[in-house]
Amino acid sequence: MDASTDGISRPLERLFRLNASRKVHARQAAAAGVVVSQPGFVLLRRILDQGPLPVGELARLADMDPAATGRQVRQLEHDGLVRRSRSAADGRVTVVEATPRGREVWQRMDGVRNLHMEDVLQAWSKADRAELARLLDKLVADLHSVHYRHLTEQEAG
């Protein structure tokens, strides 16, 4: 890995860890005045982004194990954030959709995250914010489209 790649990879690694941190999620939930697990929030977001989804599709979209997804959906349902029902198109399929309470929880968490980002970027110029948004969009698109390659013996060191 060359110095320029390492200079990008290390901060991204820290960003990904921060985003995946249970402590950070707990602080966000507390600030929002809600109770929802981190994996539950990921599923709730997918449901709200995609509309009612079969549990298997929800697991795939969230990159979660189907059994873990099922457990999280049961907890979200117990907490009144989602409801399960039979698909109108195929009665054998169970779909999950957000309840009004689930939408409220997501909106409160989203509001806390947006306020935090405003505070973080407050001193940034409008041009720097726009450049960050542009580069992040480009990076995410490339992360999705570029395939992993196998290390050669020489590269593995």
C-alpha positions as CSV (number, residue, x, y, z in Angstrom):
1,M,0.0,0.0,0.0
2,D,1.5,3.3,-1.0
3,A,1.5,6.3,1.3
4,S,-1.3,8.1,-0.5
5,T,-3.6,5.1,-0.3
6,D,-2.7,4.5,3.4
7,G,-3.4,8.2,4.1
8,I,-7.0,7.6,2.8
9,S,-7.5,4.1,4.2
10,R,-6.6,4.9,7.8
11,P,-9.1,7.8,8.2
12,L,-11.8,5.8,6.4
13,E,-11.1,2.9,8.8
14,R,-11.6,5.3,11.7
15,L,-14.8,6.7,10.1
16,F,-16.2,3.2,9.6
17,R,-15.4,2.2,13.2
18,L,-17.1,5.4,14.4
19,N,-20.2,4.7,12.4
20,A,-20.3,1.1,13.6
21,S,-19.7,2.0,17.3
22,R,-22.4,0.8,19.7
23,K,-21.4,3.6,22.1
24,V,-21.9,6.3,19.4
25,H,-25.3,4.7,18.5
26,A,-26.3,4.7,22.2
27,R,-25.4,8.4,22.5
28,Q,-27.4,9.2,19.4
29,A,-30.4,7.2,20.7
30,A,-30.2,8.9,24.1
31,A,-30.0,12.4,22.4
32,A,-33.1,11.4,20.3
33,G,-34.9,10.1,23.3
34,V,-35.5,6.7,21.7
35,V,-34.6,3.1,22.4
36,V,-33.6,1.0,19.4
37,S,-30.6,-1.3,18.9
38,Q,-28.0,-0.5,16.3
39,P,-28.9,-3.5,14.1
40,G,-32.6,-2.7,14.6
41,F,-32.0,0.8,13.4
42,V,-30.2,-0.5,10.3
43,L,-33.2,-2.7,9.5
44,L,-35.7,0.1,10.2
45,R,-33.8,2.4,7.8
46,R,-33.8,-0.2,5.1
47,I,-37.6,-0.8,5.5
48,L,-38.2,3.0,5.3
49,D,-35.9,3.4,2.3
50,Q,-37.3,0.4,0.4
51,G,-40.9,0.1,1.6
52,P,-42.4,-3.1,3.0
53,L,-39.9,-6.0,2.5
54,P,-39.9,-9.7,2.9
55,V,-37.6,-10.7,5.8
56,G,-35.1,-12.5,3.4
57,E,-34.8,-9.5,1.2
58,L,-34.4,-7.2,4.2
59,A,-31.5,-9.4,5.4
60,R,-29.9,-9.3,2.0
61,L,-30.2,-5.5,1.7
62,A,-28.8,-5.0,5.2
63,D,-26.0,-7.5,4.7
64,M,-27.2,-9.3,7.8
65,D,-27.6,-13.0,8.6
66,P,-31.2,-14.1,8.0
67,A,-31.5,-15.6,11.5
68,A,-30.2,-12.4,13.1
69,T,-32.5,-10.3,11.0
70,G,-35.4,-12.4,12.1
71,R,-34.5,-11.8,15.8
72,Q,-34.1,-8.1,15.2
73,V,-37.5,-7.9,13.4
74,R,-39.2,-9.7,16.3
75,Q,-37.6,-7.1,18.7
76,L,-38.7,-4.2,16.5
77,E,-42.2,-5.7,16.3
78,H,-42.3,-6.1,20.1
79,D,-41.2,-2.5,20.5
80,G,-44.0,-1.4,18.1
81,L,-41.6,-0.1,15.4
82,V,-42.5,-2.5,12.7
83,R,-45.4,-4.9,11.8
84,R,-45.3,-8.1,9.9
85,S,-48.1,-9.2,7.6
86,R,-48.6,-11.6,4.7
87,S,-47.8,-10.4,1.2
88,A,-50.8,-9.5,-0.9
89,A,-49.0,-10.9,-3.9
90,D,-48.0,-14.2,-2.3
91,G,-49.6,-15.2,1.0
92,R,-46.7,-17.5,1.8
93,V,-44.3,-14.5,2.1
94,T,-44.1,-12.4,5.3
95,V,-43.4,-8.7,4.7
96,V,-42.2,-6.2,7.3
97,E,-43.2,-2.6,7.3
98,A,-42.6,0.4,9.6
99,T,-45.3,1.6,11.9
100,P,-45.9,5.3,12.6
101,R,-43.9,4.8,15.8
102,G,-41.1,3.3,13.7
103,R,-41.1,6.3,11.4
104,E,-41.0,8.7,14.4
105,V,-38.0,6.8,15.9
106,W,-36.2,7.0,12.6
107,Q,-37.0,10.7,12.2
108,R,-35.8,11.5,15.7
109,M,-32.5,9.6,15.1
110,D,-32.1,11.3,11.7
111,G,-32.7,14.7,13.3
112,V,-30.0,14.1,15.9
113,R,-27.5,12.9,13.3
114,N,-28.3,15.9,11.1
115,L,-27.9,18.4,13.9
116,H,-24.6,16.7,14.9
117,M,-23.3,17.0,11.3
118,E,-24.3,20.6,11.2
119,D,-22.3,21.2,14.4
120,V,-19.3,19.3,13.0
121,L,-19.3,21.1,9.7
122,Q,-20.2,24.5,11.0
123,A,-16.8,26.0,10.5
124,W,-16.4,24.5,7.0
125,S,-16.9,26.6,3.9
126,K,-19.8,25.9,1.6
127,A,-17.3,25.0,-1.1
128,D,-15.6,22.5,1.3
129,R,-18.9,20.9,2.2
130,A,-19.9,20.6,-1.5
131,E,-16.5,19.1,-2.3
132,L,-16.8,16.6,0.5
133,A,-20.2,15.5,-0.6
134,R,-19.0,15.2,-4.2
135,L,-16.0,13.1,-3.3
136,L,-17.9,10.9,-0.8
137,D,-20.5,10.1,-3.5
138,K,-17.7,9.3,-5.9
139,L,-15.9,7.1,-3.4
140,V,-19.1,5.2,-2.5
141,A,-19.9,4.6,-6.1
142,D,-16.4,3.3,-6.8
143,L,-16.4,1.1,-3.7
144,H,-19.5,-0.5,-5.1
145,S,-18.3,-0.9,-8.6
146,V,-14.7,-1.9,-8.3
147,H,-14.2,-5.6,-7.5
148,Y,-11.7,-6.9,-5.0
149,R,-8.6,-8.5,-6.5
150,H,-6.5,-11.3,-5.0
151,L,-3.1,-10.6,-3.6
152,T,-0.1,-12.1,-5.3
153,E,2.6,-13.7,-3.2
154,Q,4.8,-10.6,-3.7
155,E,2.0,-8.2,-2.6
156,A,1.2,-10.3,0.4
157,G,4.7,-9.7,1.6
